[in-house]
Amino acid sequence: MTTTSSDRLSRLLALVPYVVSRDTVSVAEAAEAFGVTERQLRDDLNLLWCLELRSPDPYCPIDLSYEGGDITVAEAESISRPLRLGADEAAALLVALRMLAELPGAAERDALSRVVAKLEAAAGGAAEAARQVSVEVDVRAGALGQVQEALRTGRRLFLSYYVAGRDEHTEREVDPMRVLVVDGRTYLEGWCRRAEAVRLFRMDQITAVRVLEAASSVPAGVRGRDLDGGLYQGTAQDVLATFELTVQGRWVADYYPCESAEEIGEGRLRIVLRASDARWVRSLALRLGDQARLVAPAELVDGVRADAERALALYT
């Protein structure tokens, strides 16, 4: 069984307090509590040997031992110190919590509101700074509600989904795995039965959704994507297309993930987009019209010019 870096970090952060609260715990018991194998847990313990707390004291090691199948922790007083957040950390945390509380159908909304109120009382000036920031999550309340129901009841979903990379609408059945919020956008991650693979679906591109009677059934051993490397993880076969956007076309940089973006004066923006299908790039260039100009690669520029000439010939 594989785990993501985020999963492992969460486990490492919880492991020492878990053992401290029980004085001594067996490796088998801890592995069962964290839902991992004993080998995975031993790997975590070996990694914890490398960690130390260096602030505010110059050297504050935690004595961890797991000889004989039992885990013990000593000299762990440092982890009981109150957590201290900088002003920027407190402001970022408040913005994130408010965003979660505003999600349609968010669970434990009252608990989130209470946490926000306590943080605001303790954060002082950072709370005022956080109030100046507004985060909007582009999610359709109906789609999210149906997805959450499917996750709660363990049922399959039917999706009508717009694939921007191919500029087409598709229909598929999906076994939902989790909902993610990345860079202000909400995604459903699930096992797509059409692709027979794990896929991410942007909520704002789900045009219709229905909870099916069939039980959700993600194949054994399938895990969620590790997003530490970014949401969009391209391949060597992808196309890198360079566009120069006018002021009217700058929305493209907000809507599509960009490898890079550079201001080039007079409100214009040069961006590099990664795409798995050159046909989609040509289609996007034609749709944008005078809002943008495709400048590279040369073979795509020639293809767009030829497409435009053929389209123009139909009107002459």
C-alpha positions as CSV (number, residue, x, y, z in Angstrom):
1,M,0.0,0.0,0.0
2,T,1.4,3.4,-0.9
3,T,0.7,6.8,0.8
4,T,1.2,10.4,-0.3
5,S,3.7,12.7,1.3
6,S,0.8,14.6,2.9
7,D,-0.5,11.4,4.4
8,R,2.8,10.6,5.9
9,L,3.4,14.1,7.3
10,S,0.1,14.0,9.1
11,R,1.0,10.6,10.5
12,L,4.4,11.8,11.7
13,L,2.9,14.8,13.4
14,A,0.4,12.7,15.3
15,L,2.7,9.7,16.1
16,V,4.7,11.2,19.0
17,P,1.8,12.7,20.9
18,Y,-0.1,9.4,20.4
19,V,2.7,7.5,22.1
20,V,3.3,10.1,24.8
21,S,-0.3,10.0,25.8
22,R,0.0,6.2,26.3
23,D,3.5,6.0,27.9
24,T,4.2,2.8,25.9
25,V,2.5,1.3,22.9
26,S,3.3,-1.7,20.7
27,V,4.3,-1.3,17.1
28,A,1.4,-3.6,16.1
29,E,-1.1,-1.5,18.0
30,A,0.2,1.8,16.7
31,A,0.2,0.5,13.1
32,E,-3.4,-0.6,13.4
33,A,-4.4,2.7,14.9
34,F,-2.9,4.6,12.0
35,G,-4.1,2.2,9.4
36,V,-0.6,1.3,8.1
37,T,1.5,-1.8,8.0
38,E,4.1,-2.4,10.7
39,R,6.9,-2.0,8.1
40,Q,5.5,1.5,7.2
41,L,5.3,2.4,10.8
42,R,8.9,1.4,11.4
43,D,9.9,3.5,8.4
44,D,8.2,6.5,10.1
45,L,10.0,5.8,13.3
46,N,13.3,5.6,11.6
47,L,12.6,9.0,10.0
48,L,11.7,10.5,13.4
49,W,15.2,9.7,14.6
50,C,16.4,12.4,12.2
51,L,14.1,15.1,13.7
52,E,15.0,17.6,16.5
53,L,13.5,20.8,17.8
54,R,16.0,23.7,17.7
55,S,13.9,26.6,18.9
56,P,13.7,28.3,21.3
57,D,16.4,26.1,22.9
58,P,19.6,25.4,21.0
59,Y,19.1,21.7,21.1
60,C,16.0,19.8,22.3
61,P,16.1,16.2,21.2
62,I,13.2,13.8,21.7
63,D,14.3,10.4,22.9
64,L,12.4,7.8,20.9
65,S,12.8,4.0,21.2
66,Y,11.0,1.0,19.7
67,E,13.2,-1.9,20.7
68,G,11.5,-5.2,21.6
69,G,8.3,-4.3,19.7
70,D,7.2,-1.5,22.1
71,I,7.5,2.2,21.3
72,T,8.4,4.7,24.1
73,V,9.1,8.4,24.0
74,A,11.0,10.4,26.6
75,E,12.3,14.0,26.9
76,A,9.2,15.1,25.0
77,E,8.3,18.2,27.1
78,S,9.0,20.4,24.1
79,I,5.9,19.3,22.2
80,S,3.6,20.5,25.0
81,R,4.7,24.1,24.4
82,P,1.8,26.3,23.1
83,L,1.9,26.8,19.4
84,R,2.9,30.3,18.4
85,L,2.0,31.7,15.0
86,G,3.5,34.7,13.3
87,A,1.1,37.4,12.0
88,D,1.3,36.1,8.4
89,E,0.7,32.5,9.5
90,A,-2.3,33.6,11.6
91,A,-3.8,35.6,8.8
92,A,-3.3,32.8,6.3
93,L,-5.0,30.3,8.7
94,L,-7.9,32.6,9.2
95,V,-8.5,33.1,5.5
96,A,-8.3,29.4,4.9
97,L,-10.8,28.6,7.7
98,R,-13.3,31.2,6.5
99,M,-13.1,29.7,3.0
100,L,-13.8,26.3,4.3
101,A,-16.8,27.6,6.4
102,E,-18.3,29.2,3.2
103,L,-18.2,26.0,1.1
104,P,-21.7,24.9,0.2
105,G,-22.7,21.9,2.4
106,A,-19.6,22.2,4.6
107,A,-19.8,20.0,7.6
108,E,-19.1,21.2,11.1
109,R,-19.8,24.8,10.1
110,D,-20.5,25.9,13.7
111,A,-17.2,24.4,14.9
112,L,-15.3,26.2,12.2
113,S,-17.0,29.5,13.2
114,R,-16.1,29.0,16.8
115,V,-12.4,28.3,15.9
116,V,-12.4,31.4,13.7
117,A,-13.8,33.5,16.5
118,K,-11.1,32.2,19.0
119,L,-8.3,32.8,16.5
120,E,-9.5,36.3,15.8
121,A,-9.6,37.1,19.5
122,A,-6.0,35.9,19.9
123,A,-4.5,37.2,16.6
124,G,-5.0,40.9,17.1
125,G,-3.8,42.8,14.1
126,A,-3.4,39.7,12.0
127,A,-7.2,39.2,12.2
128,E,-7.8,42.6,10.8
129,A,-5.4,41.9,7.9
130,A,-7.2,38.6,7.2
131,R,-10.5,40.4,6.9
132,Q,-9.2,42.4,4.0
133,V,-8.7,39.1,2.0
134,S,-11.6,37.5,0.2
135,V,-11.3,34.1,-1.4
136,E,-14.0,32.9,-3.8
137,V,-14.2,29.1,-4.5
138,D,-15.7,28.3,-7.9
139,V,-18.0,25.5,-7.0
140,R,-21.5,24.7,-7.9
141,A,-23.5,24.1,-4.8
142,G,-25.7,21.4,-6.5
143,A,-22.8,19.4,-7.8
144,L,-20.9,19.5,-4.5
145,G,-24.0,18.5,-2.5
146,Q,-24.5,15.4,-4.8
147,V,-20.8,14.5,-4.5
148,Q,-20.9,14.8,-0.8
149,E,-24.0,12.6,-0.6
150,A,-22.3,10.0,-2.7
151,L,-19.2,10.0,-0.5
152,R,-21.3,9.8,2.6
153,T,-23.5,6.9,1.4
154,G,-20.7,5.1,-0.6
155,R,-22.5,5.3,-4.0
156,R,-21.4,5.8,-7.5
157,L,-21.9,9.0,-9.5
158,F,-22.9,9.7,-13.1
159,L,-21.2,12.8,-14.4
160,S,-21.7,14.9,-17.5
161,Y,-18.3,16.6,-17.7
162,Y,-16.7,19.2,-20.0
163,V,-13.1,18.3,-20.9
164,A,-11.4,21.6,-21.6
165,G,-8.3,19.9,-23.0
166,R,-10.3,18.4,-25.8
167,D,-13.1,21.0,-25.9
168,E,-15.8,18.3,-25.6
169,H,-18.6,17.1,-23.3
170,T,-18.4,13.6,-22.0
171,E,-20.5,11.2,-19.8
172,R,-19.0,8.8,-17.4
173,E,-19.6,6.9,-14.2
174,V,-17.2,7.7,-11.3
175,D,-16.5,6.1,-7.9
176,P,-15.8,9.1,-5.7
177,M,-12.8,9.1,-3.5
178,R,-12.5,12.6,-2.0
179,V,-13.1,16.4,-2.6
180,L,-10.1,18.7,-2.9
181,V,-9.7,22.5,-2.8
182,V,-6.5,23.5,-4.7
183,D,-5.7,27.1,-5.5
184,G,-9.3,28.2,-4.8
185,R,-10.8,25.6,-7.1
186,T,-12.7,22.5,-6.0
187,Y,-12.1,19.1,-7.5
188,L,-13.6,15.7,-7.2
189,E,-11.1,12.9,-7.2
190,G,-12.4,9.5,-8.2
191,W,-12.0,6.2,-10.1
192,C,-13.3,6.9,-13.6
193,R,-14.8,3.8,-15.1
194,R,-14.5,5.2,-18.6
195,A,-10.8,5.8,-18.3
196,E,-10.2,2.9,-15.8
197,A,-7.9,5.3,-13.8
198,V,-8.0,7.9,-11.1
199,R,-9.1,11.2,-12.4
200,L,-9.6,14.8,-11.1
201,F,-12.8,16.6,-12.1
202,R,-13.1,20.3,-11.7
203,M,-16.5,21.1,-10.0
204,D,-17.2,24.1,-12.3
205,Q,-16.8,21.8,-15.3
206,I,-19.3,19.2,-14.1
207,T,-22.4,20.1,-16.1
208,A,-24.7,17.5,-14.6
209,V,-24.4,15.0,-11.8
210,R,-26.5,12.2,-10.4
211,V,-26.1,9.8,-7.5
212,L,-26.6,6.2,-8.7
213,E,-28.0,3.3,-6.8
214,A,-24.8,1.2,-7.5
215,A,-22.3,1.1,-4.6
216,S,-19.0,2.9,-5.1
217,S,-16.2,0.3,-5.7
218,V,-12.7,1.7,-6.0
219,P,-10.3,-1.1,-7.0
220,A,-8.1,-2.4,-4.2
221,G,-4.7,-0.7,-4.0
222,V,-5.8,2.4,-5.8
223,R,-4.7,5.6,-4.0
224,G,-5.3,9.3,-4.5
225,R,-2.9,11.4,-6.4
226,D,0.1,12.8,-4.6
227,L,-0.3,16.6,-5.2
228,D,3.0,17.6,-3.7
229,G,4.4,18.0,-7.3
230,G,1.5,20.2,-8.3
231,L,-2.1,19.7,-9.5
232,Y,-1.1,19.3,-13.2
233,Q,1.8,16.9,-13.7
234,G,2.7,16.8,-17.3
235,T,4.5,14.3,-19.4
236,A,7.3,14.5,-22.0
237,Q,4.7,14.3,-24.8
238,D,2.8,17.4,-23.7
239,V,2.8,20.5,-25.9
240,L,4.1,23.8,-24.4
241,A,2.3,26.6,-26.2
242,T,3.2,30.3,-25.8
243,F,0.4,32.9,-26.1
244,E,0.6,36.7,-25.9
245,L,-2.7,37.9,-24.3
246,T,-4.3,41.3,-24.7
247,V,-6.0,43.0,-21.8
248,Q,-9.2,41.4,-22.8
249,G,-7.6,37.9,-23.0
250,R,-5.9,37.9,-19.6
251,W,-8.7,35.7,-18.3
252,V,-7.0,32.8,-20.0
253,A,-4.2,32.9,-17.4
254,D,-6.7,32.7,-14.6
255,Y,-8.8,29.9,-16.1
256,Y,-6.0,27.6,-17.4
257,P,-2.9,26.4,-15.4
258,C,0.2,28.2,-16.7
259,E,3.8,27.1,-16.7
260,S,4.8,30.7,-16.6
261,A,3.4,34.2,-17.0
262,E,5.3,37.4,-17.9
263,E,4.1,41.0,-18.2
264,I,5.1,42.4,-21.6
265,G,3.8,45.9,-21.3
266,E,0.5,47.8,-22.1
267,G,-1.5,45.3,-20.0
268,R,-0.4,42.4,-22.2
269,L,0.7,39.0,-20.8
270,R,2.9,36.3,-22.2
271,I,2.0,32.8,-20.9
272,V,3.1,29.3,-21.5
273,L,0.4,26.6,-21.4
274,R,0.9,22.9,-21.1
275,A,-1.5,20.7,-23.0
276,S,-1.7,17.0,-23.8
277,D,-3.5,17.6,-27.2
278,A,-2.2,20.0,-29.9
279,R,-5.7,20.1,-31.4
280,W,-7.0,21.8,-28.2
281,V,-4.3,24.5,-28.5
282,R,-5.3,25.2,-32.1
283,S,-8.9,25.3,-31.1
284,L,-8.2,27.7,-28.2
285,A,-6.2,30.0,-30.4
286,L,-9.0,30.2,-32.9
287,R,-11.6,30.8,-30.2
288,L,-9.6,33.7,-28.7
289,G,-9.5,35.6,-31.9
290,D,-8.0,39.1,-31.4
291,Q,-7.8,38.5,-27.6
292,A,-4.5,36.5,-28.0
293,R,-1.8,35.5,-30.4
294,L,-0.1,32.1,-30.5
295,V,3.6,32.7,-30.9
296,A,5.1,29.2,-30.4
297,P,5.8,26.4,-31.3
298,A,6.1,27.3,-35.0
299,E,4.3,24.2,-36.3
300,L,1.2,25.0,-34.2
301,V,1.3,28.6,-35.4
302,D,1.3,27.4,-39.0
303,G,-1.5,25.0,-38.2
304,V,-3.7,27.8,-36.7
305,R,-3.0,30.0,-39.7
306,A,-4.1,27.2,-42.0
307,D,-7.2,26.6,-39.9
308,A,-8.1,30.3,-40.0
309,E,-7.6,30.5,-43.8
310,R,-9.9,27.5,-44.4
311,A,-12.5,28.9,-42.1
312,L,-12.3,32.3,-43.9
313,A,-12.6,30.6,-47.3
314,L,-16.0,29.3,-46.3
315,Y,-17.3,32.9,-46.1
316,T,-16.0,34.0,-49.5
